[in-house]
Amino acid sequence: MNVRTRIAPSPTGDPHVGTAYMALFNWAFARHYGGQFLLRIEDTDTARSTPESEASIFAALQWLGLDWDEGPDVGGAAGPYRQSERREIYAQYAQQLVDREQAFYCFCTKERLDRVRSEQQAAKQTTRYDGCCLGLTADAVAQRVAAGEEHVIRMCVPDVGECTFEDELRGPVTIPFSQIDMQVLVKSDGMPTYHLAVVVDDHLMGITHILRGEEWLNSVPKHVLLYQYLDWPMPKLLHLPLLRNPDSSKLSKRKNPTSILYYRDEGFLPEALLNYLGMMGWSMPDESEIFTKAQMVKAFDEKRISVGGPIFDQAKLAWLNGQYLRQLSASEFIAQTQSWMFNQDRLSQLIPLVQERVEKFSDLAPLVDYLVGARKTLTPDNFLHKTLDRDANVKILHHTSALLDDLRHWEREAIFELCQDLAQALDLKFRDYLFPLFVAISGRGVSLPLFDSLIFLGPDLSRARIRGALDAFSVSGKERKRLDKSLVKVTALLSSGQ
């Protein structure tokens, strides 16, 4: 068998370390067996997908050194490799499923679906589509489609029985069909959902082994049915354990920086990050902790993958990175340092911020220490302010962090406008509102211009610093829930333009 694996990220935000984790295992699996590793961009969420996010995915994987044999940028016989360019292919198979009565047109409104879901929840039933449109005749469907009535296409799911499938790491898994929804396959805008697109693409691209996160286990019965409906053989499945926070919760940016580019910009070596991700749920035969990509490929054995939830520990990663740094020669260390921060591009961004503010070169270090190095650890005392109390500081940091997470384009004017609108919504003077952000970014109340600093640091470091500043206040889970509710109200206010 010619082994073919893939990684298929969605370009809807920062490239996640979970993507790097899955990419590494798919890459190592394919390389170990002499097969191919593919990159596919799953951009069917047209509202959230951006070219900037796609470019960040390429940059992150290239920085890590995880090369792919086929993909949007390198081509290949199974392309195109962006799902947005494969719409006609999905439509063909969706229609085939409808013609075989394995899928059906659904005209239910959001209001009706919400009402059915609420009734099922009240009755403590599994929330799933109730089959309302399943019995529509072909003539009725044709008339409603011709009339321009909004609709989706759903897959048929048996009312009784169960689905048993084999996971190469977990053995046989059984899930009753009563727990499986009649999944939407094609949305009202004509774009496929993940479930149809992933099955069609994996088959047409010849994927033989699917290595993905365990959160997809409950979706496998839908995929099994689609493979059966389309008379296709199903690839082998390996559901890897999810990366976890130290408290064993799913890795999240609230508790750990999750962007791959954060680790690049913070000064981690790609070799160290890959080594650490390789240790997540897998081990070398000799249990050694430090190993190269090539050593991992040579020794790779999927039977050594553990299904226990691996803890992503920042301190352990920093220790491992230190081991790699100390192995560098002096010339290599200089080259890596220059590549990381003191290169022509970075200096050309930095010098305009400081040139008019210095009288001698020794003035540079105190001005830019927080831009070229780590910000100092913060305490509540750093946020003492004549008009802002603790709760005001926390609310500013929480709300700004959340809104910046959703900012599609990291541009000075966009950030400035966001902050100005939020200050107004919080009924704060702009200068007062900005104070905790200065502290979060620079570690002090006065620094180089805030918005220039945000642009220089970039979205990943900036967002991580603002999120991290909340740690100084030991925000509890209950307080976060109150802040989340407050944010909903503020966001509604911003959306209304008031």
Secondary structure, 3 states (H helix, E strand, C coil): CCCEEEECCCCCCCCEHHHHHHHHHHHHHHHHCCCEEEECECCCCCCCCCHHHHHHHHHHHHHHCCCCCEECCCECCCCCCEHHHCHHHHHHHHHHHHHCCCEEEECCCHHHHHHHHHHHHHCCCCCCCCCCCCCCCHHHHHHHHHCCCCCEEEECCCCCCEEEEEECCCEEEEEEHHHCCCCEEECCCCCECHHHHHHHHHHHCCCCEEEEEHHHHHHHHHHHHHHHHCCCCCCEEEEECCCECCCCCECCCCCCCCEHHHHHHHCCCHHHHHHHHHCCCCCCCCCCCCCCHHHHHHHCCHHHCCCCCCECCHHHHHHHHHHHHHHCCHHHHHHHHHHHCCCHHHHHHHHHHHHHHCCCHHHHHHHHHHHHCCCCCCCHHHHCCCCCCHHHHHHHHHHHHHHHHCCCCCCHHHHHHHHHHHHHHCCCCHHHHHHHHHHHHHCCCCCCCHHHHHHHHHHHHHHHHHHHHHHHHCCCHHHHHHHHHHHHHHHHHHHHCC
